[in-house]
Amino acid sequence: MSSLSIENYGILNSSNYCQLSPDELQNIIIKNGMGMETKSGVLAINTGSFTGRSPKDRFIVKDRITENKIWWDEKFNQSFDQKKFDNLYQKLVHYLSGKKLYVRDGYLCSDKRYQLNIRSISEYPWSDLFIHNLFLRIPKIGRILPDWLLLCAPGFYANPITDGTRKKNFSILNFLKKIILIGGSGYTGEIKKSIFSVLNFILPTYKNVFPMHCAANVGIHKKDTALFFGLSGTGKTTISSGDKNRKLIGDDEHGWTYDNIIFNFEGGCYAKILGISKEKEPMIYHAIKKGAMLENVVFKKGTKEVDYFNDSITQNMRISYPIFFVKNIEKKLLSSNIRNIFFLTYDAFGVLPPIAKLNKAQSAYYFLLGYTSKVAGTELNIKKPQATFSSCFGAPFMPLHPIQYTNMLIDKLNKTEISVWMVNTGFISGEDSLGGFRIQLKDTRKLVKSALDGCLSKVPYEKDPIFNFKIPKYCPGISSDILNPKETWKDKKMYQIQVEKLVKKFIKHFDKYRKYTNKSLSSGEPKIL
């Protein structure tokens, strides 16, 4: 066990476990009754009362760096007072003093030009294992000079009255001091998304890099890169990692450089596994092995076998694993030659087509609004899918104004020849309560593959009269009956009602951005006939 003094952070008399291996951490977790091993030896832990993110409890310190750059809003980018941050920091390091702590150095960004070094100090060994799995790894502590400090203390609870938080749990970013504080929640996704938020501010502001909440893969033969935008649960990991003829670059967070390089921020994956099977999601399924960490799973009664269909703890059951657990990866975790972009949308209304081709204005419009449905379990109190709009397909993690990210996308599209597609991974033939059904994964994969292979460039299209995007009339291996949503509805009048209901939502949500946009972008807006 290597050693490192952390007294300079104000943490005194602690026992530090530095850069422990996954095996060492798993042994500590099991020994201390903080987790269990499955039948196959994989670690399973329970994150406690928080099994999803709490975006309303994420704050950014308002200071000379952030005051005029952050898009301050009450929903996501809430401001935090500098003095209250300092006071909370002192309380937290006092809480950590005298404890056994887990210290790790790692970094973000596979393109070394943008490498961000992180030193993490965690109260729980499972937080440290998650960081090992998700961050890019270095062999020994002290090999890098940390740019940022992350303190993670799930057992520390804030006092909202005196500390300035909303509740006892919190995640606070301080760009001036380069410190992240996480407390009161053991859900590891808070760690991941706090770092993502940091990069989403730094990279576009200072490095001219477009940060994206997307998966990415590259073709083995054509060496063409594809991006898959979407919120958690819409299929980014499943679809981007399910083609044996394409190598995965990453499943969630990437940067797009000025010279058109796509690079992964992370060194691992954090995938939803409810209902997982070897047939549907083979790449993720085979990553369920020792060294990975399962979160909030349920065992079959009287056994150590996981029941992946039991959501009694949460529908947001997860697995974290190093990306090298995936066989079919692009080892450099970066690529170029971007040819296709897919906006993955879980449409709860059942009126969007399984795939549609977008022009540049529509691409910017739908990226800005980021329509989808929040999938059950990903956030607290989400019990069933809800239609929602998340700007840039990742509003909770985007500190700048959405128009800034959208303008970066527009600039990329204007300088390249890229096809942009909207893919509905949700319902067709109506919403669930109206007898609709979710499109089959095998059909979505065939549609995406046809787009990537160029097959969809050779088929006839029809223009949707309301959304104005183009819908293919034919796709190899797919029943033409499901391509146009209107044709799948038995009650055409109800279809029209549902379409108009959704379009009104689009118009309403676009209104708050309208003054920031030009006629070119607004021309991508759907219109009620």
ROKOLLO-172803 format. One record per residue: x, y, z of N, C-alpha, C, O in turn. Coordinates in pm, whole numbers, plus 50000, padded with zeros to 5 digits. Layout:
XYZXYZXYZXYZ/...
//
This chain:
500854988050000500005000050000500885012450000501645014650094/500775020749894501525033249890500885043149984499725041550023/501645053350021501165063050120501255077150065502095080049980/500385085650113500385099550069499805108150182498755104850237/500485118950216499975127850319498855136450262498985142350155/497745137150336496635145650292496325156450395495255162550394/497285158750486497075168850588496995182850529496375191850586/497645184850413497585198050349496175201550303495895213150272/495275191550297493875194250265493055196850391491855199450383/493705196150506492995198350632492485185650696491805186250799/492795174150637492355161250689493465155550777494545152250728/493205154450907494245150951003494035136951060492905132151073/495155130551093495145117851168494345106751099493745098351166/494345106750968493605096350896494555085150854495765087050844/493985073450831494715062150774494365061550626493205059850589/495375062950542495105064250400495455051650323496575046550331/494475046650249494685035250161494775040850019493775045049961/495975040749964496205047749838496305038249719497045028449723/495565041149616495635034249487495505019149504496265011449443/494545014949586494325000649605493794994249477493105000649397/494114981649460493624974249344492164970549365491674970749478/491454967049257490074962549273489934950649367488984949949445/490864941149359490804929549448490924933849594490184928949679/491854942849623492044947549760490794954849811490374952849925/490224963149725489014970449765487844960949786487084962449882/487704951249697486604941749711486714933949842485714931549909/487924930049877488134922750002487754931250123487144926250218/488124944150119487794953250230486284954950240485714954850350/485634956650127484184958750124483454946550181482534947950262/483864934750138483234922450187483514920650337482604917450414/484754922850377485154920950517484364930050610484034926150722/484074942150563483364951950647481844951450629481134960150680/481354941450560479914939750544479254950650462478074953550481/480014956750371479484967650288479034962750151478554970650069/479174949750127478774944149999478814929050003479214923050103/478384922849895478364908249884478964904249751478994912149656/479424892049745479894886549619478804878049556478104870549625/478654879349427477704870849356478294856949338479424854249377/477504848349282477934834549257479224834049175480054825149195/479394843649085480574843948998481694852849053482694855248985/481524857749178482584865449241482564880349214483514887349250/481494885349152481374899649124480844906749249479954901649317/481394918349279480964926049395479614932549370479384938249263/478734931849468477434938749462477284947149588477434942149699/476974960049568476794968949683475434975749673474814976249567/474984980949787473744988549792474095002849829474735005149931/473685012449747474105026349768473245033649871473425045649891/472325026649937471555032850044470285039449994469675034949897/469895050250060468615056850029468625063549892467575066149835/469815066449840469925072749708470335062349606471445057049610/469435059349515469725049849407469705056749270469695050049167/469695069849271469735077949150470265091649185470445095049302/470525099349080471035112949101469965121849163468765119249152/470425132549227469525142849279469975156249220470665163849287/469565159349095470075171249026469725184349096470425194349078/468655184549176468295196949246469265200049360469225210949417/470125190649392471095192649501472525194249448473485192249522/472655197949320473955200949261474105216149255473225223149204/475225221249309475465235649316476815239149254477715230849245/476925251849212478185257249162478475270049238477625278849249/479685271049290480065283049365480145294949269480795294149165/479475305749305479515317849224480725326149264480835330549379/481635328149170482865335649198483275343049072482505343748976/484475348549070484905356648955485065348448827485025353948717/485235335448840485335326948722483955323748666483745324248544/483025320648752481735315248709480625325748696479665323548622/480735336848765479615346148778479005350148645477775350548632/479845353148545479335358048418479375347748306479115350848190/479705335348342479805324848240478765313948257478255308648158/478455310448379477485299848404476085304448367475725316148387/475285295348313473865298148290473125294848419472705283548439/472975304848505472365302748637470865300448623470155308448562/470395289648680468965287048683468665278448804469525271148853/467455279348852467075272548976466965257448961467035250049059/466805252848839466585238548818467875230448822467915219548880/468945235748760470175227948751471385235448805472025230748899/471705246748747472925253948785472615264048894472505276048869/472485258949015472175267449129473465273049188474465266049200/473425285649225474625292049279474805288749426473845286149498/476065288849468476395286149608477375296749656478285300649583/477175301349776477985312149833479405307349865479595296249915/480405315749835481805312049856482105309350003482785299650036/481615317950092481905316250235481235303650290481805296650373/480015300950242479345288750288480085276350238480145266150307/480655277250119481465266150068482665263950159482955252550197/483365274750194484545273450280484175267350415484905258850467/483065271650470482625266250599482265251450589482595243450676/481575248050479481175234150460482405225350437482475214050485/483375230550363484615223250340485295220050473485745208750495/485385229850562486025227750692485285217350774485905209050841/483975217650769483185207750843483415193750785483495183950859/483505193050653483655180050589485035174150617485145162250647/486105182250608487445176750633487605173150781488335163850815/486925180450868486935176751010486255163251029486715154951108/485165161150957484445148350964485335136950914485315125950971/486115139450808486955129050751488205126350835488785115450827/488635135950914489835134350996489675122651093488625120951155/490745114851104490735103451195490115090951137490095080551204/489605091551014488965079950952489925072450858490965077650819/489545060250825490225052950719489695058150586488485057550560/490575063050503490165069450378490855062850260491895056350274/490255064750143490735058450021491105069349922490255077149878/492395069749888492935080549807493355075049671493955064349662/493025082449566493355077649432493665089449339493005099749343/494685087649258494985096949150494575090649018494895079048991/493865098148936493465093748803493335105948715493635117148756/492885103648594492715115248505491545113048411491055101848398/491115123648348490045123648248490605128548116491575136148113/489985124248007490275128347869491385119847808492555121147843/490995111147715491955102247649492845109647550493925104747516/492415121247503493285129847422494165137547519493685146447588/495445134147524496355139347626496485154547621496955160747717/496085160747510496145175347502495205181947602495385193547638/494205174447647493175180147735493095172847869492105174147940/494125165247903494115157048024493835165348149494455175748171/492905160548231492555166948358492845156948470492225146448477/493775160348557494195151348665493345153548790493105164948831/492885142548849491995143248965492595135249080493035123949062/492605141249199492895133649321491585132249398490935142249430/491205119949427489975117449501490295112049639491225104149657/489515116449737489605111449873488195107049912487285115249922/488045094049934486705088349955486585082250094487515076150147/485405084150153485105078050281484845063050267485245055150353/484175059150159483775045250140484675038550037485025044749936/485055025950059485875018949959485155016749827485795016049722/483815015649830483115013349704483155025849615483165024649493/483185037849675483355049949596484705049849525484805053849409/485735045249595487075044549538487135034249425487815036549324/486435023049442486405013049335485705018549212486135016249099/484615025849233483915032049121484845041549046484875041648923/485605049649121486525059149058487605051748980487975055848870/488105040749037489075032548963488475027848831489145028248728/487235023348834486615017848716486295028348610486385025648490/485905040248654485405050348559486455060248511486385064948398/487435063548595488455073148553489535065848473489655053648478/490305073548399491485067948334492555065848441492735074248529/493255054648434494055050048545495555052648527496085052348416/496225055348640497675056148643498155045548743497395041848833/499395040648729499815029248812500085032548958499815024249045/500615044448986501015047349124500575061449164500515070549082/500285062949294499885075849349501065085449340502215081449354/500765098049317501795108249314502515109649182503415117949168/502115101549082502755102348950502275114548870502925118648774/501155120148911500635132048843500405143048945500215140349064/500435155248899500105166748983498625169548965498205173348856/497825167649070496365168949052495945183149017496425192949074/495015184048921494405196948885493205199848974492935211349009/492475189149011491265190549091491295180749208491945170349203/490575184549313490405176049431488935172249443488055180849435/488675159349464487315154349485487235148149624487965138749654/486345153349707486095147649839484705141349837483715147949809/484645128349868483375121149863483105114950000483825105950043/482075119750068481755115150204480265112250215479505120850262/479825100450174478395097150180477815097750321476625100050338/478645095650423478145095550560478065109150625477635110350739/478495119550552478445133150607477165140050560476855140250440/476415145550655475155152150621475245167050651475655171150760/474845174950552474835189450570473605193650651472615186450658/473695205450710472555211850776472065222750682472705233250671/470945220650614470505230350514470365244650568470595254250496/469985245850693469765259150751471075266950763471135278750729/472115260350810473395267250832474365265750715475215274350694/474235254950639475225252350534474825257550397475675258350308/473555261050378473135266850251472735256650146472485260250031/472665243950184472225233650090470695232850091470035239050174/470145225249998468685223449994468265212750094467285214350167/469025201750096468785190750189470105186350248471115193350237/470125174750311471345170150377472385165150278473575164950309/471965161250158472885156650056473245168049963472475177649949/474405167149899474845178249813475975173749722476695164149751/476125180949613477275179949524477595194349483476765201049422/478805199049516479145213149496480445214249417481445207949453/480435222249312481615224549229482165238449257481425248349256/483475239249280484145252149302485245253449197486305247349211/484995261449093485935262748983487135271449019488205269948960/486975280249113488105288649155489115280549235490325281549213/488625272449327489515264449412489755250449354490585243049405/489015247049249489145234149183488905222549280489725213449294/487765223349346487375213349445485935209049421485075217349390/485685196149434484325190649430484025184449565484815176449617/482895188049622482445182149748481175174049722480225179049662/481175161649766479985153149756479715147349894480595141249955/478515149149942478175144150075476725139650083475875144250008/476455130650177475085126750206474455116750113473335112350136/475155112850006474615103249910475705093449871476825097349840/475365080449874476305070249833476155066249688476885057449640/475235072649615475025069149474476245073749394476545085649390/476925064349330478195067449266478035076249142478995082749100/476835076349083476605084848967476835099548995477105107248903/476735103649122477015117649157478485121049130478795132249089/479375111449151480805113449124481005115648975481655125148933/480445106648897480605107048752480105120148692480785126448611/478915124148733478305135948671478905149048722478835159148652/479495148948840480165161148886481405163948801481675175448765/482155153348769483335154948685482925159048543483565167448481/481855153048493481345156448361480985171248355481265177948256/480345176248460479965190348466481195199448463481175209948399/482245195348531483495203248530484045204248388484385215048342/484125192848319484655192848183483755200548087484255206847993/482455200048109481515207048022481635222248034481145229647948/482285226748140482565241048153483965244448102484135253948025/484955236648143486345239748111486635238447961487235247447901/486215227347901486615224547763486095234747661486875239447579/484805238247663484365248347566484835262447600485055270547510/484995265447728485365279047770486825282147740487145293347700/487705272447760489135275047750489865266947643490985270347607/489245256247591489975247147502489365245847363489915238647279/488255252547336487555251447207487205236947173487315232747058/486785229547276486345215647259484845214947289484385220347389/484115208247202482675206447217482425194047304482675182947259/481945195847428481695184347515480295178647490479355186247466/480165165447495478915159247454478525147847548479365139947591/477225147047578476665135647650476255125547546475095125147505/477195117347504476925107947395477875096047405478925096747469/477475085247340478355073847317478995075547180478545083647099/480055067947156480725068847026481335055346990481855048247076/481265052046862481965040146814482535042746676482205052746612/483395033746631484065035546502484035022446426484235011746483/483785023346296483705011446212485065004946193486075011946176/485104991646195486354984346178486884986046035488094986946015/485994986245938486404986545798486515000745743487555004545689/485445008445754485445021945697486105032345786486365043545743/486375028545911486985037846008486145050446025486685061246049/484825049046012483915060346027483415060846170483125050546230/483305072946225482875074746364481405078646369480925086546287/480695072946466479285076346489479105080546634479735075146725/478225090446654477905095546787476465092346820475595092746733/476205089146947474865085346991474505093747114474945090847225/473695104047092473245112747200471995106847265471205100047200/471825109647393470605105247460470785105047610471895103647661/469685106347680469735105447825469915090847868469735081747788/470255088947995470405075448048469115067548029468025072448060/469235055547980468075047047960467515047247819466605039547789/468035055947732467515056647595468265047447500467855045747385/469365041547546470045031647462471445035047417471975028247329/472065045347473473405049047428474395037547438475085034147342/474445031547557475395020547579475005008347497475855002347431/473745004647501473274992447435473504993047285474014983447226/473125004147222473195005047076474615007547027475015002146924/475365015647100476725018647055477675006847073478705006147006/477334997647162478244986547191477744973247138478294962747171/476704973447056476074960947014476414956246875475814946546828/477354962746806477684959146669479094953546664480054960746693/479244940946629480564934546628481494940346522482704938246527/480934947646426481744953746320482184967946354482774974846271/481874972146478482264985546520482904984846659482474977046744/483914992846680484604993146808484095004746893483905015846844/483895001947020483405012147112484525021647152485605017247192/484275034547141485205044747191484825048147335485695050047420/483535049047361483035051747495481525052047493480915053447387/480905050647610479445049047613478695061047668477465060447681/479395072147702478605082647768479115096947752478305106047736/480415099347756480895113147763482125114947673483125107947687/482025124647580483085126547482483325141347452482475149847479/484495144147396484805157347346485055156847197485545146847144/484715167847129484915169246984485825181146963485425192446988/487045178746918488075189146914487955198046790487205195146698/488735208746791488755218146678489235211346550488875215446440/490065200746565490575193546448489835180246427490375170746369/488605179746476487685168646450488145155046502487995144846435/488715155046621489005142746693487895140746797487525150146867/487385128646806486435124946910487195117047016487845107046985/487125121547143487845114347247486955111847369486095119947403/487185100547432486435096647549486955104247670488165105947687/486035108947755486435115247881486905104947982487755107848067/486345092847974486465083248083487295071048045487735069347932/487495062648147488195050048126487335038148161487845027248185/486025040148165485125029348204483715031948159483425041748089/482825023048200481415024048162480535022448287480905015848384/479375028748281478415028348391477055025748329476365035048288/476685013048322475545009048241474365004548326474534998848434/473155007248277471955001748338471844987048300472164983248187/471404978748395471394964348369470064957748402469984945448406/469024965548426467714959548450467294951548327467224956848217/467004938748347466554930248237467634926148141467334921448031/468894927648178469984924548085470014909648052469684901248136/470414906647931470574892747890471744891647794472144901547732/472284879747783473404877247694473024879747549473844884247469/471774876947515471324878347376471134892947338471524896947228/470544900947427470224914747393471414924047405471614932847321/472214922247510473324931447535474594923647570475064924147683/475134916447472476254907347499477504914347552478214908847637/477784926347502479014933047543478984936747691479964934847762/477854942247735477714945747877477634933047961478234932248068/476904923347912476724910847986478064904348018478284899548129/478964904247920480264897847940481194906248027482244901448071/480824918748052481634927248141481274925048288481924930548377/480254917048312479854913948451480794903148503480464891248502/481954907348548482954897948600483724904748712483574916748736/484554897048779485254902148897486064914548861486774914848760/485944924648943486554937648917485504948048885485694959948910/484374943448829483234952348808482484953948940482734946649036/481574963648945480784965649067479314967549031478944976648957/478494958649086477044959449068476454968349176476894968149291/475434976149139474784985049235473294982049242472604981649141/472824979949365471394979249396470674968149322469544969749274/471354956649314470734944849254470104936349364470384938249483/469264927049324468584918049417468994903649384469064899849267/469264895849487469614881849468468364873149468467384875949537/468424862549389467344852849393467334846249531468384843349588/466164843949582465994839449719466834827049750466774816949680/467624828349857468424817249904469674814349822470314804149842/470024823549728471194821249642472044833949635471694844349691/473154832849565473994844349535473934847749386474844853649329/472824843749326472604846449185471734858849170470674859849232/472184868449088471464881049073470224879148988470254872348885/469134885149032467894885348955467824898748883467414908748942/468224899048758468314911648683466944916948641466854927548579/465894909648674464544914348642463804919148767462644923248759/464474918648882463864922849008464234937349036465384940349068/463264946449023463524960749043462984965649177462624977349190/462914956649275462334960449404463164970949478462624978349561/464454971849450465274982649507465174994949418464895005949466/465424993149289465335004049193465334998549052465864987649026/464735005948960464855002548819466195007248763466565003848651/466895015048843468175020748800469355012248848470405017748881/469194999148851470324990648890471444992248786471184993048666/472684992748835473804996448749474994987148766475084979348861/475904988248670477214981948681478274991848633478084998748533/479384992548706480535000248661481684990548634481884980948709/482424993248528483544984548493484544992148408484155001148334/485834988548416486824994848328486514991748183486014980948152/486795001048096486404999247957487144987547892486664982047793/488314983747947489014972447887488334959047917488774948747867/487254959247998486434947248015485644944347887485164933247867/485524954347802484834952547674485874948347571486884955147551/485634937147505486614932147409486724941047286487814943847237/485574945547238485534952647110485634967747131484694975047102/486794972247180486964986647203488064992247114488954985047070/487975005147090489055012447026490055015847136489775024147222/491225009647134492145010247246492625024247279492895027347395/492725032747179493175046547205492055055147263492315066247310/490815050247260489645057347309489455070847240488955080347300/489855071447115489615083447033489625079546887490135069046849/489045088246803489005085546659488665098446586488495109046647/488565097446454488205109046371487205104446266486555094146284/487065111846158486195108046046484745106046091484165095346071/484165116546152482775115746200481845115946079481915124945995/480955105946071480065104845956478585104745992477755108745911/478235100246114476815099446151476605103546296477425100646383/475495110346319475075114046454473645108946473472795110746386/473395102646588472075097546620471575104046748472265104046850/470375109746742469695114946861468725104146908467695101846844/469045097547017468205086847070467125092847159467415099447258/465885090447122464745096547191463775085747235463285077947153/463495085347362462485076147415461165083647415460855091147508/460365081547310459115088947293457975081847365457515071247322/457525087747475456445081747553455085083447485454135076247519/454975092747390453695095247323453435085447210452295083247172/454515079447157454355069647049454035075746915453355069446834/454495088146889454175094646761455415097246675455275100946558/456615095646730457815097746649458195084846578457985073946632/458755085846459459115073846383460335066846442461105072946516/460515054046410461695046846459462995053046413464005052246483/462995059346294464155066846248463705077646151462785075546072/464365089046158464085100046066465385107446039466245108446126/465515112445916466715120045879466435134945898465395139945856/467385141945961467225156045993468135164545906469255160645874/467625176545867468515186245804469265193945913469075191146032/470105203545875470935210345975470115218446074470415218446194/469085225246026468245233146116467525224246216467455227346335/466975213146167466295203746256467275197546355466935195246471/468485194846308469505189046396469795198346513469865194046628/469965211246482470235221046587469025222446680469175223346802/467845222646621466615224546699466415212946798466185215246917/466495200646748466245189146836467375186946935467155181547044/468585190946898469675190346994469455200447106469655197247224/469065212447071468825222847170467755218647270467905220847390/466665212747220465575209047309465805195647377465435193847493/466405186147307466695173147368465455166047418465395162147535/464475164247333463245157547375463485142647400464145135847322/462935137947508462925123647540461915121647652461065130147676/462005110447719461245108147841462215103947949463115095947925/462045109248068462845104448180462425090148208461245086948223/463435081448214463155067348233463155064148381463955069448457/462245055548421462055052448562463365048748631464145040648580/463585054848748464695051148833465965059148815466795059348905/466145065748699467395072848676467535084748771468645088148812/466415091048806466405101648906465415097949015464555089248997/465555104649129464655101949240463215105149203462955114849132/462295097049251460855099249237460335097749094459195101349065/461155092449004460685089648869460255074948866461095066048863/458955072548866458425058948875458015053448739457995041348719/457675062348646457315057948512457805068448413458045079848453/457955065048286458475074648189457645087548184456415087248185/458345098648178457695111648168458295119348052459515120548041/457425124747965457915132947856458635144947914458135151648005/459825147747861460605158747915461515164447807461685158447701/462105175947836463065182147746464335184947825464305191847926/465425179547778466715181447844467695187047741468235179547660/467915199947745468715206647643470065199847625470735196347722/470435198247499471705192047461471805177547507472895172047519/470655171447533470575157747583471405155847709471995145247731/471435166147793472195164947918472155177548000473175181548056/470995184048010470885197048078471455197148220472085206948257/471255186648301471755187248439473265188348451473785191648557/473975185448341475435185248347476065196448262477285196748245/475235205548209475725215848117475725229548184474675235948190/476865234148235476895246748310476715259348224476275269648274/477055258548095476935270248008475515270947950474735261547962/475205282347887473895283747824473775273447712474725271647635/472625266747699472455256647595472745261647454473185254047368/472505274347430472785279947297474285279047264474645277247148/475135280247365476575279347340476955265547289477745264347195/476415255147350476695241547303476065239147166476655232547080/474855244347147474175242647019474945249346907475055243846798/475465261246933476265268246832477525260546796477995261146683/478085253246893479255245046864478865233546771479625230046681/477695227646794477225217046705476985222646564477405216546465/476325234046555476055240146425477365242546349477445239846229/478365247546419479665250146356480265237246302480835237146192/480155226346378480685213446332479945208546208480555203746113/478615209746209477815205046096478075213145970478055207845859/478315226045989478585234745873479935231945808480145234845691/480845226245886482205224045836482435209545792483525206245744/481445201045808481605186945774480395181845698479375188645689/480515169945644479385163345577478945151645666479415140445651/478045154545757477605144645854476095142645842475345152345831/475655130245844474225127245845473745126645990474375120446075/472615133346015472055133646150470695126846148469855129546062/470485117746245469275109746251468615110846387469295111546490/467295111146388466555109446513466075095046518465475090146423/466345088446630465965074446647465085073346770465505076646881/463865068646751462935066746862463105052746919462755042846855/463655051947042463815039047110462665036447207462705026947285/461635044947201460505043647292459325036747227459465025947168/458145043047238456915036747194456545040447052456835051447005/455905031046985455275033646856453835028446865453505020646955/453005032746774451595028646771450835033146895449845026946934/451295044146956450585049447071451385048147200452315040147208/451025055947299451695054847427451195042347499450225036047457/451855038947606451585026447678450105025147717449515014547701/449525036147768448135035647815447135034447701445955031347724/447595036847578446695035947462446945023247382446475021847269/447695014047442447915001347375449135001147284449304991747206/449975011347294451185011447213452215001547266452044995747373/453284999747191454324990347233455684996447203455835004447110/456664992447282458014997647261458654990547142458514978447126/459334998247059459994992446943461034982246989461714984347089/461144971346917462064960746954463514965146931463834971846832/464374961247023465784964947014466414959946884467224966946823/466034948146842466614942646719466264951246598467064952346505/465084957346599464694966046489465464979246493465894984346390/465634984546614466424996946627467844994646578468415003146509/468424983246613469794980346570469884979046418470854983646357/468884972946357468884971646210468794985346144469464987846044/467954994146199467815007546143469095015446154469515022046058/469735014846270471015021946289472075016246197472845023746137/472135002946187473124996646099472905000745954473875002945881/471655001745912471355005745773471795020145748472245023445638/471655028645848472115042445835473635042845825474195050045743/474305035045911475775034845912476335028945784477345033745732/475685018645732476185011845611475895019745483476415016445376/475075030045494474715037845376473485032645304473095038245202/472865022145356471675016545290470535026745286469785027345189/470405034745392469305044445397469535056545307468645064945292/470705057445248470925068245150470415064445012470395072544920/469995051744999469575046844868468075044044860467595039144758/467335047244965465905044044967465085056944952465595067844980/463825055844907462965067644898462505072245037462405064245130/462215085045049461775091045175460455098345154460105102045041/459725100345262458575109245260458735119445373459235116245481/458305131545346458465142145446457245142245538456105142045493/457515142445670456425143445765455845157545757456595167245765/454535159045741453945172345720453995181445843453865193645830/454195175845961454205183846084455635186346132456015197646161/456415175546141457785177046190458775180746079459865185846107/458385178345954459165181945837460445173845818461175176145721/460755164445910461905155945883461515145045784460335143245754/462505137745734462275127645631462255113645693463125110045773/461235105845654461075092345704461315082545589460685083945484/462195072745606462425063145498461175054545473460505050345567/460905052145346459765043645311460125028745317459255020145321/461425026045319461865012145315463185010945390464005020045386/463394999745456464674996645520464834981545517463924974245557/465974976645472466184962145465465994955345600466544959745702/465194944745600465004936945721463984942645818463784937045926/463334953745781462364960245870461004960845802460914964145683/459964957645874458624958845818458304973445791458414981845880/457904976445669457574990245632456384995545711456155007645718/455624986445771454434990445845454774998845969453935006446017/455994997546022456325004746145457125017546119457405024946214/457505020245995458395031445968457705044945984458305054546033/456445045845941455695058245955454705056646071453775048646061/454885064046180454055061846299452565063446275451755056446337/452185072546186450765074746161450085061946113448925059246147/450815054046035450235041845980450085030846084449335021346063/450785032046196450725021746299449555023846396449195014746470/448975035746395447855038746485446535034246422446255037346307/445755026946497444435023046449443475034846451442655036546361/443605043246555442745054946569443515067246519444295073146594/443285071046393444035082046332443705095446397444555104346403/442475096746446442095109146513442885110746643443355121646676/443005099946717443775100246841445255102946813445935109746889/445735097446701447115100346660447315115246642448295120946691/446395121646572446515136046547446485143846677447215153646693/445655139746770445575146446900446905145346974447395155047031/447475133446972448745131247041449885138846976450755144247045/449895139346843450925146946771450855161646809451865167846842/449645167046805449495181346837449865184146983450415194647014/449545174747070449915176347211451435177147226451955185447301/452165168447153453625168347161454215180847096455145186847150/453685184746981454205196646913454035209046999454925217647003/452925210247067452715221647157453755221847268454175232547313/454175210247312455245209547412456555214547353457305221747419/456835210547229458045215447162458035230647154459015237247189/456925236147107456815250647089456975257847221457655268047230/456335252547324456405258847457457845259047509458295269147563/458545247947494459915247147546460895255147462461915259847512/460605256647333461475264547249461325279447275462245287247247/460195283547329459935297747353461005304347439461345315947416/461535297247537462525303447626463885305247558464755312447608/464065298647443465315300247368465145308947244466125312847180/463895311947210463605318347082464385331247060464865333946950/464495339047164465185352047151466695350547128467355359947085/467225338647158468655336347139468985330147005470155328346971/467955326746926468175319346802467875327846680467245338346691/468335323246565468055330146439466995322446360466545311746402/466615327846245465565321646163465985308046111465155299146092/467285306446088467765293746035467485282446134466975271946094/467795284446260467555274146360466065272046383465595260746389/465325282946394463895281746422463125275446307461985271146325/463725274946189463045268546076462955253446096462215246746024/463685248046193463605233846223462445230246313462245218446344/461665240146355460565237846449459375231246381459015235146269/458745221346445457535215346387456365225146394456365234446475/455395223146309454245232246302452945224246295452835214346224/451965229146372450645222846369449915227346244449865239246215/449355217946171448655221246046447335228246072446625231745977/
//
